[in-house]
Amino acid sequence: MPWPAPDAPPQFQRRPPWRACLRTVTQPELYRNFAVHAFIMAPAGTAMAYIASRIDQVLGWSPLLPLPVGIALGLGSIGLGGLWVWYVYGYLFLSGRGSPGSHVDGGPTVLVDTGPYTMVRHPSVLGKLAGVLGLGLIFGSKVFLLAFLPLLVIYSLLTNRLLQERYCDVRFGAAYQRYRELVPMLLPRPAGIRRWLNDQAALGEGDDPAHGASPPGAFQELRWYLVGLGSLIAFFAILLGVVVALSSVGL
């Protein structure tokens, strides 16, 4: 499958401009993906932040920030994180020729190693973490920021490595393995930042990016995400019960 010429339609570009990325929100592959975050992951994060704030109350911990300040900073963090995810998902859709979420159409069919993906393998996670951080600031929960947030980061890293990258290995083969060696998962290196600023591809410009069909089982990613989120909420709810029980007996 040859890569489109430079004058190809904007829906298929290796380096789509940011405005084109934002315009993709009208595509079903994007708004269906965002619906998952709006109706599943956002409520799940809110539930965790609420549970953490209740643990704060039981422990007698005061809110992290005054309420107006926490709400303002939290909404700003959620807004910036959401805008970043919007851009990154649009970039992945246009350059990867497939929805960012495997639950919509099986996921991208072209390996993306340019733009934000030349810096880290999962740039959308940075925006999602900013959104989750915003929830913690709005609720003013110290427990959420000190304990829950690190656990959510670990959960995200595990799901990315064991689910998303597992299917990328099958889909793109040796090219993805080389990409994984060159590009870190979440924390950018100076070399990666320079590649992004210089508009360089992580794997070079010599060959077309690797192509591959969605492997069997890729559509099951969402199921395992939901199982993981449900397990985290249950764990935190049990933790709240334990803290309440211990406080009631004076421990």
Secondary structure, DSSP 8 states (H G I E B T S, - for coil): -----TTS-TTS-SS--HHHHHHGGGSHHHHHHHHHIIIIIHHHHHHHHHHHHHHHHHHT---SS-HHHHHHHHHHHHHHHHHHHHHHHHHHHHHHTS-SSHHHHSS-SB---SGGGGT-S-HHHHHHHHHHHHHHHHHT-HHIIIIIHHHHHHHHHHHIIIIIHHHHHHHHTHHHHHHHHHS-SSS--HHHHHHHHTT--TT-SSS---B----TTGGGHHHHHHHHHHHHHHHHHHHHHHHHHHHHTT-
